[in-house]
Amino acid sequence: MGERGDQNREPVGPTSQAEARRLTGELRAAIEEVRSAVLVLAAWVRAAHRARVWTALGYSGWAAYAGAGFRVSRSTAYRLLDLAAAAEAIEDVVAR
């Protein structure tokens, strides 16, 4: 969307239908990019956890590995695992 200042601007009033359609298309594309990125993240989290990468790298567990490697909290480290499990379940359902 350009400069960061654009994100903080107050709406100036009703927009045209053409502008509304353009913005809706941009929003749809951004949501799809995020959705795609989340699925990729989930796949990598799942692979790293299944491989127990923290052991090979000398960490005491998943949370310690994620905290040191990605600077996320313990709760976020486990939320990533929940995300990966949910994505896997959805993939299984879609595959059937």
PyMOL CGO cylinders between C-alpha atoms (Angstrom):
from pymol import cmd
from pymol.cgo import CYLINDER

trace = [
    CYLINDER, 0.00, 0.00, 0.00, 2.97, 2.25, -0.06, 0.3, 1, 1, 1, 1, 1, 1,
    CYLINDER, 2.97, 2.25, -0.06, 4.10, 4.51, 2.74, 0.3, 1, 1, 1, 1, 1, 1,
    CYLINDER, 4.10, 4.51, 2.74, 3.39, 3.64, 6.35, 0.3, 1, 1, 1, 1, 1, 1,
    CYLINDER, 3.39, 3.64, 6.35, 1.59, 6.94, 6.79, 0.3, 1, 1, 1, 1, 1, 1,
    CYLINDER, 1.59, 6.94, 6.79, -1.19, 5.66, 4.55, 0.3, 1, 1, 1, 1, 1, 1,
    CYLINDER, -1.19, 5.66, 4.55, -2.13, 3.06, 7.17, 0.3, 1, 1, 1, 1, 1, 1,
    CYLINDER, -2.13, 3.06, 7.17, -2.88, 5.69, 9.82, 0.3, 1, 1, 1, 1, 1, 1,
    CYLINDER, -2.88, 5.69, 9.82, -5.00, 8.00, 7.69, 0.3, 1, 1, 1, 1, 1, 1,
    CYLINDER, -5.00, 8.00, 7.69, -8.59, 8.56, 8.73, 0.3, 1, 1, 1, 1, 1, 1,
    CYLINDER, -8.59, 8.56, 8.73, -11.19, 7.74, 6.09, 0.3, 1, 1, 1, 1, 1, 1,
    CYLINDER, -11.19, 7.74, 6.09, -12.19, 10.85, 4.18, 0.3, 1, 1, 1, 1, 1, 1,
    CYLINDER, -12.19, 10.85, 4.18, -15.67, 9.70, 3.24, 0.3, 1, 1, 1, 1, 1, 1,
    CYLINDER, -15.67, 9.70, 3.24, -17.45, 7.40, 0.85, 0.3, 1, 1, 1, 1, 1, 1,
    CYLINDER, -17.45, 7.40, 0.85, -15.35, 6.03, -1.95, 0.3, 1, 1, 1, 1, 1, 1,
    CYLINDER, -15.35, 6.03, -1.95, -16.39, 5.30, -5.49, 0.3, 1, 1, 1, 1, 1, 1,
    CYLINDER, -16.39, 5.30, -5.49, -17.57, 1.84, -6.44, 0.3, 1, 1, 1, 1, 1, 1,
    CYLINDER, -17.57, 1.84, -6.44, -14.50, 1.40, -8.65, 0.3, 1, 1, 1, 1, 1, 1,
    CYLINDER, -14.50, 1.40, -8.65, -12.17, 2.33, -5.77, 0.3, 1, 1, 1, 1, 1, 1,
    CYLINDER, -12.17, 2.33, -5.77, -14.08, 0.04, -3.40, 0.3, 1, 1, 1, 1, 1, 1,
    CYLINDER, -14.08, 0.04, -3.40, -13.67, -2.85, -5.86, 0.3, 1, 1, 1, 1, 1, 1,
    CYLINDER, -13.67, -2.85, -5.86, -9.96, -2.08, -6.27, 0.3, 1, 1, 1, 1, 1, 1,
    CYLINDER, -9.96, -2.08, -6.27, -9.39, -1.96, -2.51, 0.3, 1, 1, 1, 1, 1, 1,
    CYLINDER, -9.39, -1.96, -2.51, -11.40, -5.16, -2.06, 0.3, 1, 1, 1, 1, 1, 1,
    CYLINDER, -11.40, -5.16, -2.06, -9.23, -6.88, -4.65, 0.3, 1, 1, 1, 1, 1, 1,
    CYLINDER, -9.23, -6.88, -4.65, -6.06, -5.69, -2.92, 0.3, 1, 1, 1, 1, 1, 1,
    CYLINDER, -6.06, -5.69, -2.92, -7.37, -6.87, 0.43, 0.3, 1, 1, 1, 1, 1, 1,
    CYLINDER, -7.37, -6.87, 0.43, -8.33, -10.26, -1.02, 0.3, 1, 1, 1, 1, 1, 1,
    CYLINDER, -8.33, -10.26, -1.02, -4.84, -10.65, -2.50, 0.3, 1, 1, 1, 1, 1, 1,
    CYLINDER, -4.84, -10.65, -2.50, -3.17, -9.70, 0.80, 0.3, 1, 1, 1, 1, 1, 1,
    CYLINDER, -3.17, -9.70, 0.80, -5.31, -12.18, 2.72, 0.3, 1, 1, 1, 1, 1, 1,
    CYLINDER, -5.31, -12.18, 2.72, -4.39, -14.92, 0.25, 0.3, 1, 1, 1, 1, 1, 1,
    CYLINDER, -4.39, -14.92, 0.25, -0.68, -14.09, 0.65, 0.3, 1, 1, 1, 1, 1, 1,
    CYLINDER, -0.68, -14.09, 0.65, -0.99, -14.40, 4.43, 0.3, 1, 1, 1, 1, 1, 1,
    CYLINDER, -0.99, -14.40, 4.43, -2.95, -17.65, 4.12, 0.3, 1, 1, 1, 1, 1, 1,
    CYLINDER, -2.95, -17.65, 4.12, -0.26, -19.09, 1.86, 0.3, 1, 1, 1, 1, 1, 1,
    CYLINDER, -0.26, -19.09, 1.86, 2.55, -17.93, 4.16, 0.3, 1, 1, 1, 1, 1, 1,
    CYLINDER, 2.55, -17.93, 4.16, 0.83, -19.50, 7.18, 0.3, 1, 1, 1, 1, 1, 1,
    CYLINDER, 0.83, -19.50, 7.18, 0.58, -22.86, 5.40, 0.3, 1, 1, 1, 1, 1, 1,
    CYLINDER, 0.58, -22.86, 5.40, 4.28, -22.72, 4.51, 0.3, 1, 1, 1, 1, 1, 1,
    CYLINDER, 4.28, -22.72, 4.51, 5.16, -21.77, 8.10, 0.3, 1, 1, 1, 1, 1, 1,
    CYLINDER, 5.16, -21.77, 8.10, 3.04, -24.63, 9.43, 0.3, 1, 1, 1, 1, 1, 1,
    CYLINDER, 3.04, -24.63, 9.43, 4.78, -27.13, 7.17, 0.3, 1, 1, 1, 1, 1, 1,
    CYLINDER, 4.78, -27.13, 7.17, 8.24, -26.00, 8.30, 0.3, 1, 1, 1, 1, 1, 1,
    CYLINDER, 8.24, -26.00, 8.30, 7.24, -26.00, 11.97, 0.3, 1, 1, 1, 1, 1, 1,
    CYLINDER, 7.24, -26.00, 11.97, 5.87, -29.51, 11.60, 0.3, 1, 1, 1, 1, 1, 1,
    CYLINDER, 5.87, -29.51, 11.60, 9.05, -30.71, 9.87, 0.3, 1, 1, 1, 1, 1, 1,
    CYLINDER, 9.05, -30.71, 9.87, 11.35, -29.12, 12.47, 0.3, 1, 1, 1, 1, 1, 1,
    CYLINDER, 11.35, -29.12, 12.47, 9.35, -30.50, 15.37, 0.3, 1, 1, 1, 1, 1, 1,
    CYLINDER, 9.35, -30.50, 15.37, 9.15, -34.02, 13.93, 0.3, 1, 1, 1, 1, 1, 1,
    CYLINDER, 9.15, -34.02, 13.93, 12.91, -33.96, 13.33, 0.3, 1, 1, 1, 1, 1, 1,
    CYLINDER, 12.91, -33.96, 13.33, 13.47, -32.81, 16.92, 0.3, 1, 1, 1, 1, 1, 1,
    CYLINDER, 13.47, -32.81, 16.92, 15.94, -30.23, 15.64, 0.3, 1, 1, 1, 1, 1, 1,
    CYLINDER, 15.94, -30.23, 15.64, 16.41, -28.76, 19.12, 0.3, 1, 1, 1, 1, 1, 1,
    CYLINDER, 16.41, -28.76, 19.12, 18.20, -31.93, 20.21, 0.3, 1, 1, 1, 1, 1, 1,
    CYLINDER, 18.20, -31.93, 20.21, 20.79, -31.75, 17.43, 0.3, 1, 1, 1, 1, 1, 1,
    CYLINDER, 20.79, -31.75, 17.43, 21.33, -28.05, 18.16, 0.3, 1, 1, 1, 1, 1, 1,
    CYLINDER, 21.33, -28.05, 18.16, 21.74, -28.54, 21.90, 0.3, 1, 1, 1, 1, 1, 1,
    CYLINDER, 21.74, -28.54, 21.90, 18.52, -26.94, 23.19, 0.3, 1, 1, 1, 1, 1, 1,
    CYLINDER, 18.52, -26.94, 23.19, 16.59, -28.44, 26.08, 0.3, 1, 1, 1, 1, 1, 1,
    CYLINDER, 16.59, -28.44, 26.08, 13.30, -28.51, 24.19, 0.3, 1, 1, 1, 1, 1, 1,
    CYLINDER, 13.30, -28.51, 24.19, 11.05, -27.03, 21.52, 0.3, 1, 1, 1, 1, 1, 1,
    CYLINDER, 11.05, -27.03, 21.52, 10.32, -23.85, 23.47, 0.3, 1, 1, 1, 1, 1, 1,
    CYLINDER, 10.32, -23.85, 23.47, 14.00, -23.15, 24.17, 0.3, 1, 1, 1, 1, 1, 1,
    CYLINDER, 14.00, -23.15, 24.17, 14.85, -23.75, 20.51, 0.3, 1, 1, 1, 1, 1, 1,
    CYLINDER, 14.85, -23.75, 20.51, 12.07, -21.51, 19.22, 0.3, 1, 1, 1, 1, 1, 1,
    CYLINDER, 12.07, -21.51, 19.22, 12.87, -18.81, 21.77, 0.3, 1, 1, 1, 1, 1, 1,
    CYLINDER, 12.87, -18.81, 21.77, 16.55, -18.70, 20.89, 0.3, 1, 1, 1, 1, 1, 1,
    CYLINDER, 16.55, -18.70, 20.89, 16.17, -19.25, 17.18, 0.3, 1, 1, 1, 1, 1, 1,
    CYLINDER, 16.17, -19.25, 17.18, 13.11, -17.12, 16.45, 0.3, 1, 1, 1, 1, 1, 1,
    CYLINDER, 13.11, -17.12, 16.45, 12.79, -14.87, 19.50, 0.3, 1, 1, 1, 1, 1, 1,
    CYLINDER, 12.79, -14.87, 19.50, 9.28, -16.04, 20.36, 0.3, 1, 1, 1, 1, 1, 1,
    CYLINDER, 9.28, -16.04, 20.36, 7.81, -16.76, 23.77, 0.3, 1, 1, 1, 1, 1, 1,
    CYLINDER, 7.81, -16.76, 23.77, 7.16, -20.24, 25.06, 0.3, 1, 1, 1, 1, 1, 1,
    CYLINDER, 7.16, -20.24, 25.06, 3.42, -19.81, 24.47, 0.3, 1, 1, 1, 1, 1, 1,
    CYLINDER, 3.42, -19.81, 24.47, 4.02, -18.69, 20.89, 0.3, 1, 1, 1, 1, 1, 1,
    CYLINDER, 4.02, -18.69, 20.89, 6.32, -21.65, 20.29, 0.3, 1, 1, 1, 1, 1, 1,
    CYLINDER, 6.32, -21.65, 20.29, 3.50, -23.98, 21.28, 0.3, 1, 1, 1, 1, 1, 1,
    CYLINDER, 3.50, -23.98, 21.28, 0.92, -21.98, 19.32, 0.3, 1, 1, 1, 1, 1, 1,
    CYLINDER, 0.92, -21.98, 19.32, 3.08, -22.61, 16.25, 0.3, 1, 1, 1, 1, 1, 1,
    CYLINDER, 3.08, -22.61, 16.25, 2.78, -26.33, 16.93, 0.3, 1, 1, 1, 1, 1, 1,
    CYLINDER, 2.78, -26.33, 16.93, -1.00, -25.95, 17.30, 0.3, 1, 1, 1, 1, 1, 1,
    CYLINDER, -1.00, -25.95, 17.30, -1.08, -24.09, 13.99, 0.3, 1, 1, 1, 1, 1, 1,
    CYLINDER, -1.08, -24.09, 13.99, 0.92, -26.86, 12.32, 0.3, 1, 1, 1, 1, 1, 1,
    CYLINDER, 0.92, -26.86, 12.32, -1.41, -29.53, 13.71, 0.3, 1, 1, 1, 1, 1, 1,
    CYLINDER, -1.41, -29.53, 13.71, -4.49, -27.64, 12.54, 0.3, 1, 1, 1, 1, 1, 1,
    CYLINDER, -4.49, -27.64, 12.54, -3.02, -27.14, 9.07, 0.3, 1, 1, 1, 1, 1, 1,
    CYLINDER, -3.02, -27.14, 9.07, -2.18, -30.84, 8.87, 0.3, 1, 1, 1, 1, 1, 1,
    CYLINDER, -2.18, -30.84, 8.87, -5.73, -31.79, 9.89, 0.3, 1, 1, 1, 1, 1, 1,
    CYLINDER, -5.73, -31.79, 9.89, -7.17, -29.48, 7.24, 0.3, 1, 1, 1, 1, 1, 1,
    CYLINDER, -7.17, -29.48, 7.24, -4.82, -30.92, 4.60, 0.3, 1, 1, 1, 1, 1, 1,
    CYLINDER, -4.82, -30.92, 4.60, -5.95, -34.44, 5.57, 0.3, 1, 1, 1, 1, 1, 1,
    CYLINDER, -5.95, -34.44, 5.57, -9.62, -33.51, 5.23, 0.3, 1, 1, 1, 1, 1, 1,
    CYLINDER, -9.62, -33.51, 5.23, -9.05, -31.81, 1.88, 0.3, 1, 1, 1, 1, 1, 1,
    CYLINDER, -9.05, -31.81, 1.88, -7.09, -34.82, 0.60, 0.3, 1, 1, 1, 1, 1, 1,
    CYLINDER, -7.09, -34.82, 0.60, -10.01, -37.15, 1.35, 0.3, 1, 1, 1, 1, 1, 1,
]
cmd.load_cgo(trace, "trace")
